[in-house]
């Protein structure tokens, strides 16, 4: 859970420092949006290496290598080098995040009561993500520190992660991983990880995660800029909006996991997506008072909270157990493509038509995610996975 708190701290503060970075390097909206584009590079590399690291070092290897990338990248950004080097560092952050995210998601999605376990794991992510914008803004405004010193703090936290995670997984070596994999293969038959591409679930879930992660990243990445430039609130108030979104997501992931288990993951997530679209419509229409916007954003985060873990749970149900790590890493990496392309597309639209297009873009993105979820969640079960996800 601590690891996911760290992931949340890294990812949620990009939106807060977007404008300070733009001013520091003299960048336009579309240029600074390149930060979103480098993420998939790191995630793709992580997806390619995840199974290999598991095979040679087990989960213990992930627990060392993932945080090491975080430490290296945070220290690099803290030195505020040329913007090109900063982009490389953000790609390295994505490598570490991709290794940790894919590995722990695959584990959580394969246990009994997976909705609850995944909700706790991703709730931890949201706790870090909700704290990140607040403390980052506090450092820059109250503390009067430049934006890059936030990454000095993240480097210290990542060093702690590098110490804690290997201790927690000190016994999860390659032998343990192969033992678990062989137990699964005895039931499902040994297969190459490329076999995951033979399942429709892999491809349809990839599109769903692309749309969902893109929407989530677009909201967290552009919300602060939208609130300051369109609603004309202070940067501190706008940072509270971002924190409110992640607080809502944290509570939603912790509270709605058991609700999802009770009524079924397919129907529950469909309902959450419909409510999210209604809240986005209200956010576009209700402009004053500014506090109402914060409430709507927090509620939006609450109902979006279970959407990612629910997708992992359904994917684990549809695929054989020995393909979980590779498949989750793959779909997570494609999700990050959405997390790059959709925010970048918003940046391009903002450059041409103004920041007001943000609210309408996220409505469209969420509607696409709903359509893809309906298709994904209705795919037939393979019968090869032992995951229990409750009533459908």
C-alpha positions as CSV (number, residue, x, y, z in Angstrom):
1,X,0.0,0.0,0.0
2,X,2.9,2.4,0.8
3,X,4.2,1.8,-2.8
4,X,0.9,3.0,-4.3
5,X,0.9,6.0,-2.0
6,X,4.2,7.0,-3.6
7,X,2.8,6.4,-7.1
8,X,0.0,8.7,-6.3
9,X,2.4,11.4,-5.0
10,X,4.3,11.3,-8.3
11,X,1.4,11.2,-10.7
12,X,-1.0,13.7,-9.1
13,X,1.3,16.7,-8.8
14,X,2.0,17.0,-12.6
15,X,-1.1,19.2,-12.9
16,X,0.0,21.5,-10.1
17,X,3.5,22.1,-11.5
18,X,2.4,22.3,-15.1
19,X,2.2,26.1,-15.1
20,X,5.3,26.6,-13.0
21,X,7.3,24.4,-15.4
22,X,5.8,26.3,-18.4
23,X,7.0,29.6,-16.9
24,X,10.4,28.3,-15.8
25,X,11.3,27.0,-19.3
26,X,9.1,29.5,-21.3
27,X,6.9,26.8,-22.9
28,X,3.5,27.0,-24.7
29,X,0.6,24.8,-23.6
30,X,1.3,22.2,-26.3
31,X,5.0,22.1,-25.5
32,X,4.5,21.5,-21.8
33,X,1.9,18.8,-22.7
34,X,4.9,16.7,-24.0
35,X,5.3,15.7,-20.3
36,X,2.2,13.5,-20.8
37,X,3.6,11.9,-24.0
38,X,6.8,10.4,-22.4
39,X,4.8,8.3,-19.9
40,X,3.9,5.5,-22.4
41,X,7.5,5.2,-23.4
42,X,8.4,4.2,-19.8
43,X,5.3,2.1,-19.4
44,X,5.9,0.2,-22.6
45,X,9.5,-0.6,-21.5
46,X,8.1,-1.7,-18.1
47,X,5.6,-4.0,-19.8
48,X,8.3,-5.6,-21.8
49,X,10.5,-6.2,-18.7
50,X,8.0,-7.1,-16.1
51,X,7.7,-10.8,-16.8
52,X,11.4,-11.1,-17.3
53,X,12.2,-9.5,-13.9
54,X,9.6,-11.8,-12.3
55,X,11.2,-14.8,-13.9
56,X,14.8,-14.0,-12.8
57,X,14.2,-12.2,-9.5
58,X,10.5,-12.6,-8.5
59,X,8.5,-9.9,-6.8
60,X,11.6,-9.0,-4.8
61,X,13.3,-7.8,-8.0
62,X,10.3,-5.5,-8.8
63,X,10.5,-4.2,-5.2
64,X,14.1,-3.1,-5.8
65,X,14.1,-2.0,-9.5
66,X,10.9,0.0,-9.5
67,X,11.8,2.3,-6.5
68,X,15.3,2.7,-7.9
69,X,14.0,4.3,-11.1
70,X,11.9,6.7,-8.9
71,X,14.9,7.8,-6.9
72,X,17.1,8.3,-10.0
73,X,14.4,10.3,-11.9
74,X,13.4,12.5,-8.9
75,X,17.0,13.5,-8.2
76,X,17.4,14.4,-11.9
77,X,14.3,16.7,-12.0
78,X,15.3,18.2,-8.6
79,X,18.4,19.5,-10.4
80,X,16.1,21.4,-12.9
81,X,18.2,20.6,-16.0
82,X,17.3,21.3,-19.6
83,X,13.7,20.5,-20.4
84,X,14.7,17.6,-22.6
85,X,16.4,15.9,-19.7
86,X,13.3,16.5,-17.6
87,X,11.3,14.7,-20.2
88,X,13.7,11.7,-20.0
89,X,13.4,11.8,-16.2
90,X,9.6,11.6,-16.5
91,X,9.9,8.6,-18.7
92,X,12.1,6.9,-16.1
93,X,9.4,7.7,-13.5
94,X,7.0,5.9,-15.8
95,X,9.3,2.8,-16.0
96,X,9.3,2.5,-12.2
97,X,5.6,3.2,-11.9
98,X,4.8,0.7,-14.7
99,X,6.8,-2.1,-13.0
100,X,5.2,-1.6,-9.6
101,X,1.7,-0.9,-10.9
102,X,1.5,-3.9,-13.2
103,X,3.0,-6.3,-10.7
104,X,0.9,-5.3,-7.7
105,X,-2.3,-5.0,-9.8
106,X,-1.8,-8.5,-11.1
107,X,-1.5,-9.9,-7.6
108,X,-4.5,-8.0,-6.3
109,X,-6.7,-9.0,-9.2
110,X,-6.0,-12.7,-8.7
111,X,-7.1,-13.1,-5.1
112,X,-10.5,-13.9,-3.6
113,X,-12.7,-10.8,-2.9
114,X,-10.5,-9.1,-5.5
115,X,-12.7,-6.0,-5.8
116,X,-12.1,-5.3,-2.1
117,X,-8.4,-6.0,-2.2
118,X,-7.9,-4.0,-5.4
119,X,-10.0,-1.2,-3.9
120,X,-7.7,-1.0,-0.9
121,X,-4.6,-1.0,-3.1
122,X,-5.9,1.7,-5.4
123,X,-7.4,3.6,-2.5
124,X,-3.8,3.9,-1.2
125,X,-2.8,5.4,-4.6
126,X,-5.6,7.9,-4.2
127,X,-4.5,8.8,-0.7
128,X,-1.1,9.7,-2.1
129,X,-2.7,11.5,-5.0
130,X,-4.9,13.5,-2.8
131,X,-2.1,14.6,-0.5
132,X,0.3,15.4,-3.4
133,X,-1.3,18.6,-4.8
134,X,-1.9,20.0,-1.4
135,X,1.7,19.6,-0.1
136,X,3.2,20.5,-3.5
137,X,1.2,23.8,-3.5
138,X,2.1,24.3,0.2
139,X,5.8,24.0,-0.6
140,X,5.6,26.5,-3.5
141,X,3.2,29.1,-2.0
142,X,3.6,29.1,1.8
143,X,7.2,27.8,1.7
144,X,8.1,30.0,-1.3
145,X,10.2,27.2,-2.8
146,X,10.6,26.6,-6.6
147,X,8.7,23.8,-8.2
148,X,11.6,21.5,-8.6
149,X,12.3,21.2,-4.9
150,X,9.1,19.1,-4.7
151,X,11.1,16.4,-6.5
152,X,13.8,16.6,-3.8
153,X,11.1,15.6,-1.3
154,X,9.9,12.8,-3.7
155,X,13.5,11.6,-3.9
156,X,13.6,11.2,-0.1
157,X,10.2,9.4,-0.1
158,X,11.4,7.1,-2.9
159,X,14.5,6.2,-0.9
160,X,12.2,5.1,1.9
161,X,10.3,3.1,-0.7
162,X,13.5,1.5,-1.8
163,X,14.2,0.4,1.7
164,X,10.7,-0.8,2.7
165,X,9.6,-2.7,-0.3
166,X,12.6,-5.2,-0.6
167,X,12.1,-5.9,3.1
168,X,8.4,-6.6,2.6
169,X,9.1,-8.9,-0.4
170,X,12.4,-10.4,0.8
171,X,11.1,-14.0,0.5
172,X,9.3,-13.5,-2.9
173,X,12.2,-14.6,-5.1
174,X,12.2,-16.2,-8.5
175,X,11.7,-19.7,-7.1
176,X,8.5,-18.6,-5.4
177,X,7.3,-17.0,-8.6
178,X,7.9,-20.1,-10.7
179,X,6.3,-22.3,-8.0
180,X,3.1,-20.3,-8.2
181,X,3.2,-20.1,-12.0
182,X,3.8,-23.9,-12.3
183,X,0.9,-24.6,-10.0
184,X,-1.3,-22.6,-12.3
185,X,0.2,-24.1,-15.5
186,X,-0.6,-27.6,-14.2
187,X,-4.3,-26.6,-14.5
188,X,-4.2,-24.4,-17.6
189,X,-1.3,-25.8,-19.5
190,X,2.1,-24.1,-20.0
191,X,1.9,-21.3,-22.5
192,X,3.9,-18.3,-23.8
193,X,2.9,-14.9,-22.5
194,X,2.1,-13.9,-26.1
195,X,-0.9,-16.2,-25.8
196,X,-2.6,-13.3,-24.0
197,X,-3.0,-11.7,-27.5
198,X,-5.3,-14.6,-28.5
199,X,-7.9,-13.4,-26.0
200,X,-10.4,-10.7,-27.0
201,X,-10.4,-9.5,-23.3
202,X,-6.8,-8.3,-23.7
203,X,-7.6,-6.0,-26.6
204,X,-11.0,-4.8,-25.5
205,X,-9.7,-4.1,-21.9
206,X,-6.8,-2.2,-23.5
207,X,-9.2,0.2,-25.2
208,X,-11.2,0.6,-22.0
209,X,-8.1,1.4,-19.9
210,X,-6.9,3.7,-22.6
211,X,-10.1,5.7,-22.4
212,X,-10.4,5.6,-18.6
213,X,-6.8,6.4,-17.7
214,X,-6.8,9.1,-20.3
215,X,-9.8,10.7,-18.7
216,X,-8.4,10.4,-15.2
217,X,-5.1,11.9,-16.3
218,X,-6.7,14.6,-18.3
219,X,-8.8,15.7,-15.2
220,X,-5.9,15.6,-12.8
221,X,-3.5,17.1,-15.3
222,X,-5.6,20.1,-16.5
223,X,-8.0,20.7,-13.6
224,X,-5.7,23.2,-11.8
225,X,-5.0,25.2,-15.1
226,X,-8.8,25.2,-15.9
227,X,-9.8,26.4,-12.4
228,X,-7.3,29.3,-12.4
229,X,-7.7,30.4,-16.1
230,X,-11.4,29.8,-16.6
231,X,-13.0,30.0,-13.1
232,X,-10.4,32.6,-12.0
233,X,-9.7,31.1,-8.6
234,X,-6.4,31.3,-6.8
235,X,-3.7,28.6,-7.4
236,X,-4.1,27.4,-3.8
237,X,-7.9,27.0,-4.3
238,X,-7.3,25.2,-7.6
239,X,-4.9,22.8,-5.9
240,X,-7.6,22.1,-3.4
241,X,-9.8,21.1,-6.3
242,X,-7.2,18.6,-7.5
243,X,-6.8,17.3,-4.0
244,X,-10.6,17.0,-3.6
245,X,-10.8,14.9,-6.8
246,X,-8.2,12.5,-5.4
247,X,-9.7,12.5,-1.9
248,X,-13.0,11.5,-3.5
249,X,-11.3,8.8,-5.5
250,X,-9.6,7.4,-2.4
251,X,-12.8,7.3,-0.5
252,X,-14.6,5.7,-3.5
253,X,-12.0,3.0,-3.9
254,X,-12.1,2.2,-0.2
255,X,-15.9,2.4,0.3
256,X,-17.3,1.1,-3.0
257,X,-15.2,-2.0,-3.3
258,X,-17.6,-4.0,-1.0
259,X,-20.6,-2.4,-2.8
260,X,-19.2,-3.6,-6.1
261,X,-18.8,-7.1,-4.7
262,X,-22.4,-7.1,-3.5
263,X,-24.2,-6.0,-6.7
264,X,-21.7,-7.3,-9.3
265,X,-18.8,-5.6,-10.9
266,X,-20.5,-5.1,-14.3
267,X,-23.6,-3.4,-13.2
268,X,-21.9,-1.4,-10.5
269,X,-19.2,0.1,-12.7
270,X,-21.8,0.9,-15.4
271,X,-23.7,2.8,-12.8
272,X,-20.6,4.6,-11.6
273,X,-19.8,5.7,-15.2
274,X,-23.3,7.1,-15.8
275,X,-23.2,9.0,-12.5
276,X,-19.7,10.4,-13.5
277,X,-21.1,11.7,-16.8
278,X,-23.9,13.5,-15.0
279,X,-21.5,15.1,-12.6
280,X,-19.3,16.3,-15.4
281,X,-22.3,17.9,-17.1
282,X,-23.2,19.6,-13.8
283,X,-19.6,20.8,-13.5
284,X,-19.7,22.3,-17.0
285,X,-22.9,24.2,-16.2
286,X,-22.6,25.2,-12.5
287,X,-19.8,27.8,-12.5
288,X,-20.6,29.6,-9.2
289,X,-20.0,29.5,-6.4
290,X,-16.5,28.1,-6.8
291,X,-17.1,25.8,-3.8
292,X,-19.8,24.0,-5.8
293,X,-17.2,23.1,-8.4
294,X,-15.0,21.6,-5.7
295,X,-17.9,19.5,-4.4
296,X,-18.8,18.2,-7.9
297,X,-15.1,17.3,-8.6
298,X,-14.8,15.4,-5.3
299,X,-18.0,13.5,-6.1
300,X,-16.7,12.8,-9.6
301,X,-13.5,11.3,-8.0
302,X,-15.6,9.2,-5.6
303,X,-17.6,7.5,-8.4
304,X,-14.5,7.2,-10.7
305,X,-12.6,5.5,-7.9
306,X,-13.5,1.9,-8.5
307,X,-13.2,2.0,-12.3
308,X,-9.6,1.0,-12.7
309,X,-9.5,-1.8,-10.1
310,X,-12.8,-3.1,-11.4
311,X,-11.3,-3.4,-14.9
312,X,-8.3,-5.3,-13.5
313,X,-10.6,-7.7,-11.7
314,X,-12.7,-8.4,-14.8
315,X,-9.5,-8.9,-16.9
316,X,-8.2,-11.4,-14.3
317,X,-11.5,-13.3,-14.5
318,X,-11.3,-13.5,-18.2
319,X,-7.7,-14.7,-18.6
320,X,-5.8,-17.7,-17.3
321,X,-3.8,-17.1,-14.1
322,X,-0.4,-17.6,-15.7
323,X,-1.0,-14.7,-18.0
324,X,-2.1,-12.2,-15.4
325,X,1.3,-10.4,-14.8
326,X,2.0,-10.0,-18.6
327,X,-1.6,-9.0,-19.5
328,X,-2.0,-6.5,-16.7
329,X,1.4,-4.9,-17.6
330,X,0.3,-4.8,-21.2
331,X,-3.1,-3.2,-20.7
332,X,-1.6,-0.8,-18.1
333,X,1.0,0.3,-20.6
334,X,-1.8,1.0,-23.2
335,X,-3.8,2.7,-20.5
336,X,-0.8,5.1,-20.2
337,X,-1.0,5.7,-23.9
338,X,-4.4,7.1,-23.2
339,X,-3.0,8.9,-20.2
340,X,-0.6,10.6,-22.6
341,X,-2.6,11.2,-25.8
342,X,-5.9,12.5,-24.3
343,X,-4.2,15.1,-22.0
344,X,-1.9,16.1,-24.9
345,X,-4.9,16.4,-27.2
346,X,-6.5,18.7,-24.6
347,X,-3.3,20.8,-24.6
348,X,-3.5,21.1,-28.4
349,X,-7.2,22.1,-28.2
350,X,-6.4,24.6,-25.4
351,X,-3.7,26.1,-27.6
352,X,-6.2,26.7,-30.4
353,X,-9.6,27.2,-28.7
354,X,-8.9,28.1,-25.1
355,X,-9.1,26.3,-21.8
356,X,-12.9,26.1,-21.9
357,X,-12.8,23.0,-24.1
358,X,-11.5,21.0,-21.1
359,X,-14.9,20.3,-19.5
360,X,-16.5,19.1,-22.8
361,X,-13.5,16.9,-23.7
362,X,-13.8,14.9,-20.4
363,X,-17.5,14.4,-21.0
364,X,-16.7,12.8,-24.4
365,X,-13.8,10.7,-23.0
366,X,-16.0,9.3,-20.1
367,X,-18.8,8.5,-22.6
368,X,-16.3,6.5,-24.7
369,X,-15.1,4.7,-21.6
370,X,-18.7,3.8,-20.7
371,X,-19.3,2.2,-24.2
372,X,-16.0,0.3,-24.0
373,X,-16.8,-0.9,-20.4
374,X,-20.2,-2.4,-21.6
375,X,-18.4,-4.3,-24.4
376,X,-15.5,-5.4,-22.1
377,X,-17.6,-6.6,-19.2
378,X,-20.0,-8.7,-21.4
379,X,-17.2,-10.8,-22.8
380,X,-17.6,-14.6,-22.0
381,X,-15.6,-16.0,-19.1
382,X,-12.8,-18.4,-20.2
383,X,-13.1,-20.7,-17.2
384,X,-9.3,-20.9,-16.8
385,X,-9.1,-18.3,-14.1
386,X,-9.9,-19.0,-10.4
387,X,-10.8,-15.4,-9.7
388,X,-14.0,-14.8,-7.8
389,X,-15.6,-11.5,-8.5
390,X,-19.1,-11.9,-7.0
391,X,-22.4,-11.8,-8.9
392,X,-22.4,-10.4,-12.4
